[in-house]
Amino acid sequence: MRDGTADPRRRVPRTDALLADPGIAAAVGTLGRDRVKAAVAAAQDRARRGEITPEGVRDAALAALPAPAPRAVLNATGVVLHTNLGRAPLSAAAVDALVAAAGHTDVELDLATGRRARRGRDALDALAAAVPDAPAVHVVNNGAAALLLAATALAAGREIVVSRGELVEIGDGFRLPDLLASTGARLREVGTTNRTTLADYAAALGPDTGFVLKVHPSNFLITGFTSAVGVDRLATLGVPVVADIGSGLLVPDPLLPAEPDAASTLRAGAHLVTASGDKLLGGPQAGLLLGDADLVERLRRHPLARALRVDKLTLAALAATLHRPDTPTRAALHVDPGRLRERTERLRDRLAADGCKAEVVPAVAVVGGGGAPGVELDSWALALPERYAAPLRTGAPPVLGRLAHGRLLLDLRCVPPDADDALRAAILRVPGDG
């Protein structure tokens, strides 16, 4: 009698056994049973056709499923606010607030009275408390939206006076002039790329002036024969001054002396300040509006404000960030280089004990995210051969470093200390030179 067990098709794992596998069960939790079951069936069919072994069905099914997106990444690039990695990582307090806000919340309800309340009042109150110089505040869904709302509400069909040296590109091909023109406002450009004077602004003012716009060129530097006009002098022109400070610094930071902050800009005479929430503030993506009560109210009541409204998750994370400003971004910016070196050396020594040779080398970190151009942060990095870059980038968890002079540099500045074990394990999983 023929032994039926010799037929490899009989060794193909059953569907119920595969769905009970921990890895596949986890995929069911994120992708749904029907999608995962279809991938399992396709892998079983491949085994029956002899394309893969029966023992490879599980791995083939998992490989056919899309990776969860977005994926958590260890940022070892030395760029604190890496735009491609989502800029600011949220604090533990903000994450807890997100989870709490995922269900039904009192985002727009006063529980004491049972009546409708001001939407996001906790976040707005926290922002007002963080910048007492602001008579009023409002929040929209990102920094560009804040400026878009200001231009639409204050200058549609009118002129915005702005220096040619501040007509920036804000990323991914989006340019400030195009953004402003889309609101129906007309740009009145003054000065030159490298030099603009107060007289240039004054000569451009007229009955059609909506406001003067001051833009902080936060992602580039112009040096040499240059001049620019500060908010304090623009405020003497007798028209509203809107200042886009970009990076979301609310108060001065000695580490970033050239970076404008909301409080100082308002004290200098700006009528309205716009900024981002997911940069130096260290919070979620949001557009912050701070300034004169009448102007902010006009913006808040404009029909476009409804389309730019932030959701309850953003409001919760923003409030938590403002209540507890000890964010991962702040920690990464202000980490002591000496302690960073000691931590990197400990990782090097642990790797050496496992047979993996690495060096600790001086490095330079940057702020990133369109903030504080030219500011360099003394740092230290673990240096590995360049061949480690791709396996680490595509591993679990993905680890991103930066390539320099034929080596991969892993700067731990933005890697949480409790992730050092995961980073070590990821490095050790990279195959040796053989």
GIRANOR-V966427 format. One record per backbone hydrogen bond with DSSP energy under -0.5 kcal/mol. NH is the residue of the N-H (numbers start at 1). CO is the residue of the C=O. If there is no record, write none. Layout:
nh | co
NH | CO
NH | CO
This chain:
nh | co
4 | 2
6 | 3
7 | 4
8 | 6
10 | 7
11 | 8
12 | 9
18 | 14
19 | 15
20 | 16
21 | 17
21 | 18
25 | 21
26 | 22
27 | 23
28 | 24
29 | 25
30 | 26
30 | 27
31 | 27
32 | 28
36 | 32
37 | 33
38 | 34
39 | 35
40 | 36
41 | 37
42 | 38
43 | 39
44 | 40
45 | 41
46 | 42
47 | 43
48 | 44
49 | 45
50 | 47
51 | 46
52 | 46
56 | 53
57 | 54
60 | 56
61 | 57
62 | 58
63 | 59
64 | 60
65 | 61
65 | 62
74 | 398
75 | 73
76 | 74
76 | 400
80 | 78
80 | 366
81 | 367
82 | 79
82 | 80
83 | 81
85 | 82
86 | 83
87 | 82
88 | 278
95 | 91
96 | 92
97 | 93
98 | 94
99 | 95
100 | 96
101 | 97
102 | 98
102 | 99
103 | 100
109 | 106
110 | 115
111 | 109
114 | 110
115 | 110
117 | 108
120 | 107
121 | 118
124 | 120
125 | 121
126 | 122
127 | 123
128 | 124
129 | 125
130 | 126
131 | 127
134 | 131
135 | 133
136 | 291
138 | 289
140 | 287
141 | 308
146 | 142
147 | 143
148 | 144
149 | 145
150 | 146
151 | 147
152 | 148
153 | 149
154 | 150
155 | 151
156 | 152
157 | 184
158 | 155
159 | 208
160 | 186
161 | 159
161 | 211
162 | 160
162 | 188
163 | 213
164 | 190
165 | 192
166 | 163
167 | 164
168 | 166
170 | 168
170 | 174
171 | 174
174 | 171
176 | 168
179 | 175
180 | 176
181 | 177
182 | 178
183 | 180
184 | 181
185 | 180
186 | 158
188 | 160
189 | 187
190 | 162
192 | 195
196 | 227
201 | 197
202 | 198
203 | 199
204 | 200
204 | 201
205 | 201
205 | 202
209 | 206
210 | 159
211 | 159
212 | 240
213 | 161
214 | 212
214 | 242
215 | 213
216 | 214
216 | 244
217 | 215
218 | 216
220 | 217
226 | 224
227 | 194
230 | 228
233 | 230
234 | 230
235 | 231
236 | 233
237 | 234
238 | 235
242 | 212
242 | 240
243 | 241
243 | 272
244 | 214
244 | 242
245 | 243
245 | 274
246 | 274
247 | 245
250 | 248
256 | 253
257 | 254
259 | 256
260 | 258
262 | 249
263 | 250
265 | 261
266 | 262
267 | 263
268 | 264
269 | 266
270 | 265
271 | 241
272 | 241
273 | 290
274 | 243
275 | 288
276 | 246
277 | 286
280 | 247
281 | 247
282 | 279
283 | 277
287 | 140
288 | 275
288 | 286
289 | 138
290 | 273
291 | 136
292 | 271
296 | 292
297 | 293
298 | 294
299 | 295
300 | 296
301 | 297
302 | 298
302 | 299
305 | 302
306 | 302
306 | 303
307 | 303
307 | 304
308 | 304
309 | 306
315 | 311
316 | 312
317 | 313
318 | 314
319 | 315
320 | 316
321 | 317
322 | 318
323 | 319
324 | 320
327 | 325
331 | 327
332 | 328
333 | 329
334 | 330
335 | 331
340 | 336
341 | 337
342 | 338
343 | 339
344 | 340
345 | 341
346 | 342
347 | 343
348 | 344
349 | 345
350 | 346
351 | 347
352 | 348
353 | 349
354 | 350
354 | 351
355 | 352
356 | 351
357 | 355
359 | 383
361 | 359
361 | 381
363 | 379
365 | 377
366 | 78
367 | 375
368 | 371
369 | 81
371 | 368
375 | 372
377 | 365
378 | 376
379 | 363
381 | 361
382 | 410
383 | 359
383 | 381
384 | 382
384 | 408
386 | 406
388 | 385
389 | 386
391 | 387
392 | 388
393 | 389
394 | 390
395 | 392
398 | 72
399 | 392
400 | 74
401 | 399
402 | 409
404 | 407
407 | 404
408 | 384
409 | 402
409 | 407
410 | 382
411 | 76
411 | 409
412 | 380
412 | 410
414 | 411
415 | 412
416 | 414
419 | 416
420 | 417
423 | 419
424 | 420
425 | 421
426 | 422
427 | 423
428 | 424
429 | 425
430 | 426
430 | 427
